Amino acid sequence: MFGGRLFRMRCCSHILNLIIKDRLSVIEGDIEKIGDSVSY
């Protein structure tokens, strides 16, 4: 379909999504601490 262009874009988007989720899970604790100190 469309010479495989849609498949590649979807694959790249999926990989980018996985990278972002991984990075967010690493800094999740820091974000929570910042939120707690702002609310304090």
PyMOL Python script that loads the backbone (N, CA, C, O; Angstrom):
from pymol import cmd

cmd.read_pdbstr("""\
ATOM      1  N   MET A   1       0.841  -1.185   0.000  1.00  0.00           N
ATOM      2  CA  MET A   1       0.000   0.000   0.000  1.00  0.00           C
ATOM      3  C   MET A   1       0.884   1.245   0.000  1.00  0.00           C
ATOM      4  O   MET A   1       1.720   1.407   0.889  1.00  0.00           O
ATOM      5  N   PHE A   2       0.712   2.118  -0.975  1.00  0.00           N
ATOM      6  CA  PHE A   2       1.486   3.350  -1.120  1.00  0.00           C
ATOM      7  C   PHE A   2       2.995   3.096  -1.087  1.00  0.00           C
ATOM      8  O   PHE A   2       3.758   3.927  -0.595  1.00  0.00           O
ATOM      9  N   GLY A   3       3.411   1.967  -1.602  1.00  0.00           N
ATOM     10  CA  GLY A   3       4.842   1.671  -1.666  1.00  0.00           C
ATOM     11  C   GLY A   3       5.476   1.453  -0.297  1.00  0.00           C
ATOM     12  O   GLY A   3       6.694   1.570  -0.166  1.00  0.00           O
ATOM     13  N   GLY A   4       4.684   1.142   0.722  1.00  0.00           N
ATOM     14  CA  GLY A   4       5.228   0.905   2.062  1.00  0.00           C
ATOM     15  C   GLY A   4       5.462   2.159   2.874  1.00  0.00           C
ATOM     16  O   GLY A   4       5.954   2.073   3.999  1.00  0.00           O
ATOM     17  N   ARG A   5       5.126   3.327   2.340  1.00  0.00           N
ATOM     18  CA  ARG A   5       5.386   4.575   3.064  1.00  0.00           C
ATOM     19  C   ARG A   5       4.579   4.674   4.350  1.00  0.00           C
ATOM     20  O   ARG A   5       5.102   5.143   5.361  1.00  0.00           O
ATOM     21  N   LEU A   6       3.342   4.252   4.342  1.00  0.00           N
ATOM     22  CA  LEU A   6       2.518   4.343   5.552  1.00  0.00           C
ATOM     23  C   LEU A   6       3.030   3.401   6.629  1.00  0.00           C
ATOM     24  O   LEU A   6       3.016   3.739   7.812  1.00  0.00           O
ATOM     25  N   PHE A   7       3.477   2.234   6.227  1.00  0.00           N
ATOM     26  CA  PHE A   7       3.985   1.272   7.198  1.00  0.00           C
ATOM     27  C   PHE A   7       5.213   1.826   7.912  1.00  0.00           C
ATOM     28  O   PHE A   7       5.330   1.707   9.132  1.00  0.00           O
ATOM     29  N   ARG A   8       6.115   2.422   7.166  1.00  0.00           N
ATOM     30  CA  ARG A   8       7.332   2.962   7.780  1.00  0.00           C
ATOM     31  C   ARG A   8       7.007   4.097   8.739  1.00  0.00           C
ATOM     32  O   ARG A   8       7.597   4.179   9.817  1.00  0.00           O
ATOM     33  N   MET A   9       6.080   4.975   8.366  1.00  0.00           N
ATOM     34  CA  MET A   9       5.733   6.087   9.238  1.00  0.00           C
ATOM     35  C   MET A   9       5.112   5.561  10.519  1.00  0.00           C
ATOM     36  O   MET A   9       5.424   6.047  11.606  1.00  0.00           O
ATOM     37  N   ARG A  10       4.250   4.586  10.404  1.00  0.00           N
ATOM     38  CA  ARG A  10       3.614   4.022  11.585  1.00  0.00           C
ATOM     39  C   ARG A  10       4.660   3.379  12.483  1.00  0.00           C
ATOM     40  O   ARG A  10       4.594   3.506  13.706  1.00  0.00           O
ATOM     41  N   CYS A  11       5.606   2.703  11.894  1.00  0.00           N
ATOM     42  CA  CYS A  11       6.660   2.048  12.651  1.00  0.00           C
ATOM     43  C   CYS A  11       7.503   3.093  13.386  1.00  0.00           C
ATOM     44  O   CYS A  11       7.812   2.914  14.564  1.00  0.00           O
ATOM     45  N   CYS A  12       7.871   4.162  12.718  1.00  0.00           N
ATOM     46  CA  CYS A  12       8.659   5.226  13.337  1.00  0.00           C
ATOM     47  C   CYS A  12       7.877   5.876  14.468  1.00  0.00           C
ATOM     48  O   CYS A  12       8.442   6.170  15.521  1.00  0.00           O
ATOM     49  N   SER A  13       6.601   6.099  14.264  1.00  0.00           N
ATOM     50  CA  SER A  13       5.768   6.690  15.305  1.00  0.00           C
ATOM     51  C   SER A  13       5.688   5.773  16.518  1.00  0.00           C
ATOM     52  O   SER A  13       5.726   6.237  17.658  1.00  0.00           O
ATOM     53  N   HIS A  14       5.578   4.487  16.272  1.00  0.00           N
ATOM     54  CA  HIS A  14       5.510   3.529  17.369  1.00  0.00           C
ATOM     55  C   HIS A  14       6.812   3.507  18.170  1.00  0.00           C
ATOM     56  O   HIS A  14       6.792   3.476  19.400  1.00  0.00           O
ATOM     57  N   ILE A  15       7.928   3.525  17.471  1.00  0.00           N
ATOM     58  CA  ILE A  15       9.227   3.525  18.139  1.00  0.00           C
ATOM     59  C   ILE A  15       9.401   4.802  18.941  1.00  0.00           C
ATOM     60  O   ILE A  15       9.878   4.754  20.075  1.00  0.00           O
ATOM     61  N   LEU A  16       9.025   5.938  18.379  1.00  0.00           N
ATOM     62  CA  LEU A  16       9.115   7.208  19.093  1.00  0.00           C
ATOM     63  C   LEU A  16       8.237   7.191  20.338  1.00  0.00           C
ATOM     64  O   LEU A  16       8.645   7.681  21.391  1.00  0.00           O
ATOM     65  N   ASN A  17       7.051   6.637  20.227  1.00  0.00           N
ATOM     66  CA  ASN A  17       6.152   6.529  21.371  1.00  0.00           C
ATOM     67  C   ASN A  17       6.769   5.669  22.471  1.00  0.00           C
ATOM     68  O   ASN A  17       6.675   6.021  23.647  1.00  0.00           O
ATOM     69  N   LEU A  18       7.390   4.563  22.117  1.00  0.00           N
ATOM     70  CA  LEU A  18       8.030   3.704  23.106  1.00  0.00           C
ATOM     71  C   LEU A  18       9.184   4.411  23.810  1.00  0.00           C
ATOM     72  O   LEU A  18       9.362   4.256  25.018  1.00  0.00           O
ATOM     73  N   ILE A  19       9.965   5.182  23.063  1.00  0.00           N
ATOM     74  CA  ILE A  19      11.084   5.922  23.648  1.00  0.00           C
ATOM     75  C   ILE A  19      10.577   6.955  24.645  1.00  0.00           C
ATOM     76  O   ILE A  19      11.116   7.078  25.745  1.00  0.00           O
ATOM     77  N   ILE A  20       9.543   7.697  24.265  1.00  0.00           N
ATOM     78  CA  ILE A  20       8.991   8.729  25.145  1.00  0.00           C
ATOM     79  C   ILE A  20       8.417   8.109  26.415  1.00  0.00           C
ATOM     80  O   ILE A  20       8.645   8.625  27.509  1.00  0.00           O
ATOM     81  N   LYS A  21       7.679   7.014  26.285  1.00  0.00           N
ATOM     82  CA  LYS A  21       7.129   6.341  27.462  1.00  0.00           C
ATOM     83  C   LYS A  21       8.239   5.878  28.394  1.00  0.00           C
ATOM     84  O   LYS A  21       8.111   5.990  29.613  1.00  0.00           O
ATOM     85  N   ASP A  22       9.324   5.363  27.836  1.00  0.00           N
ATOM     86  CA  ASP A  22      10.445   4.895  28.640  1.00  0.00           C
ATOM     87  C   ASP A  22      11.081   6.054  29.404  1.00  0.00           C
ATOM     88  O   ASP A  22      11.362   5.929  30.596  1.00  0.00           O
ATOM     89  N   ARG A  23      11.307   7.168  28.735  1.00  0.00           N
ATOM     90  CA  ARG A  23      11.922   8.343  29.380  1.00  0.00           C
ATOM     91  C   ARG A  23      11.003   8.914  30.457  1.00  0.00           C
ATOM     92  O   ARG A  23      11.476   9.312  31.522  1.00  0.00           O
ATOM     93  N   LEU A  24       9.697   8.957  30.196  1.00  0.00           N
ATOM     94  CA  LEU A  24       8.764   9.474  31.186  1.00  0.00           C
ATOM     95  C   LEU A  24       8.716   8.596  32.424  1.00  0.00           C
ATOM     96  O   LEU A  24       8.571   9.101  33.537  1.00  0.00           O
ATOM     97  N   SER A  25       8.835   7.299  32.244  1.00  0.00           N
ATOM     98  CA  SER A  25       8.830   6.408  33.403  1.00  0.00           C
ATOM     99  C   SER A  25      10.072   6.629  34.259  1.00  0.00           C
ATOM    100  O   SER A  25      10.022   6.434  35.474  1.00  0.00           O
ATOM    101  N   VAL A  26      11.185   7.033  33.649  1.00  0.00           N
ATOM    102  CA  VAL A  26      12.419   7.293  34.384  1.00  0.00           C
ATOM    103  C   VAL A  26      12.288   8.550  35.236  1.00  0.00           C
ATOM    104  O   VAL A  26      12.746   8.574  36.378  1.00  0.00           O
ATOM    105  N   ILE A  27      11.665   9.598  34.690  1.00  0.00           N
ATOM    106  CA  ILE A  27      11.591  10.874  35.413  1.00  0.00           C
ATOM    107  C   ILE A  27      10.274  11.064  36.155  1.00  0.00           C
ATOM    108  O   ILE A  27      10.017  12.145  36.684  1.00  0.00           O
ATOM    109  N   GLU A  28       9.442  10.039  36.202  1.00  0.00           N
ATOM    110  CA  GLU A  28       8.130  10.146  36.848  1.00  0.00           C
ATOM    111  C   GLU A  28       8.251  10.542  38.318  1.00  0.00           C
ATOM    112  O   GLU A  28       7.490  11.381  38.798  1.00  0.00           O
ATOM    113  N   GLY A  29       9.195   9.947  39.027  1.00  0.00           N
ATOM    114  CA  GLY A  29       9.393  10.272  40.440  1.00  0.00           C
ATOM    115  C   GLY A  29       9.788  11.722  40.644  1.00  0.00           C
ATOM    116  O   GLY A  29       9.312  12.368  41.577  1.00  0.00           O
ATOM    117  N   ASP A  30      10.657  12.244  39.777  1.00  0.00           N
ATOM    118  CA  ASP A  30      11.084  13.636  39.878  1.00  0.00           C
ATOM    119  C   ASP A  30       9.923  14.585  39.625  1.00  0.00           C
ATOM    120  O   ASP A  30       9.789  15.599  40.310  1.00  0.00           O
ATOM    121  N   ILE A  31       9.090  14.266  38.653  1.00  0.00           N
ATOM    122  CA  ILE A  31       7.933  15.105  38.347  1.00  0.00           C
ATOM    123  C   ILE A  31       6.979  15.126  39.541  1.00  0.00           C
ATOM    124  O   ILE A  31       6.405  16.165  39.868  1.00  0.00           O
ATOM    125  N   GLU A  32       6.818  13.984  40.180  1.00  0.00           N
ATOM    126  CA  GLU A  32       5.933  13.906  41.353  1.00  0.00           C
ATOM    127  C   GLU A  32       6.487  14.749  42.503  1.00  0.00           C
ATOM    128  O   GLU A  32       5.725  15.428  43.192  1.00  0.00           O
ATOM    129  N   LYS A  33       7.795  14.714  42.714  1.00  0.00           N
ATOM    130  CA  LYS A  33       8.413  15.513  43.771  1.00  0.00           C
ATOM    131  C   LYS A  33       8.245  17.000  43.497  1.00  0.00           C
ATOM    132  O   LYS A  33       7.967  17.773  44.414  1.00  0.00           O
ATOM    133  N   ILE A  34       8.410  17.400  42.257  1.00  0.00           N
ATOM    134  CA  ILE A  34       8.234  18.816  41.899  1.00  0.00           C
ATOM    135  C   ILE A  34       6.785  19.236  42.155  1.00  0.00           C
ATOM    136  O   ILE A  34       6.535  20.309  42.703  1.00  0.00           O
ATOM    137  N   GLY A  35       5.851  18.405  41.765  1.00  0.00           N
ATOM    138  CA  GLY A  35       4.437  18.707  41.996  1.00  0.00           C
ATOM    139  C   GLY A  35       4.130  18.820  43.479  1.00  0.00           C
ATOM    140  O   GLY A  35       3.377  19.704  43.888  1.00  0.00           O
ATOM    141  N   ASP A  36       4.703  17.933  44.295  1.00  0.00           N
ATOM    142  CA  ASP A  36       4.490  17.992  45.741  1.00  0.00           C
ATOM    143  C   ASP A  36       5.061  19.275  46.339  1.00  0.00           C
ATOM    144  O   ASP A  36       4.424  19.891  47.194  1.00  0.00           O
ATOM    145  N   SER A  37       6.245  19.683  45.905  1.00  0.00           N
ATOM    146  CA  SER A  37       6.835  20.889  46.459  1.00  0.00           C
ATOM    147  C   SER A  37       6.100  22.140  45.988  1.00  0.00           C
ATOM    148  O   SER A  37       6.051  23.125  46.724  1.00  0.00           O
ATOM    149  N   VAL A  38       5.535  22.133  44.800  1.00  0.00           N
ATOM    150  CA  VAL A  38       4.749  23.275  44.333  1.00  0.00           C
ATOM    151  C   VAL A  38       3.465  23.376  45.136  1.00  0.00           C
ATOM    152  O   VAL A  38       3.055  24.476  45.508  1.00  0.00           O
ATOM    153  N   SER A  39       2.823  22.248  45.410  1.00  0.00           N
ATOM    154  CA  SER A  39       1.569  22.277  46.149  1.00  0.00           C
ATOM    155  C   SER A  39       1.808  22.623  47.627  1.00  0.00           C
ATOM    156  O   SER A  39       0.899  23.109  48.299  1.00  0.00           O
ATOM    157  N   TYR A  40       3.024  22.376  48.134  1.00  0.00           N
ATOM    158  CA  TYR A  40       3.347  22.707  49.508  1.00  0.00           C
ATOM    159  C   TYR A  40       3.449  24.198  49.657  1.00  0.00           C
ATOM    160  O   TYR A  40       3.717  24.692  50.753  1.00  0.00           O
TER     161      TYR A  40
END
""", "prot")
cmd.dss("prot")
cmd.show_as("cartoon", "prot")
cmd.util.cbc("prot")
cmd.orient("prot")
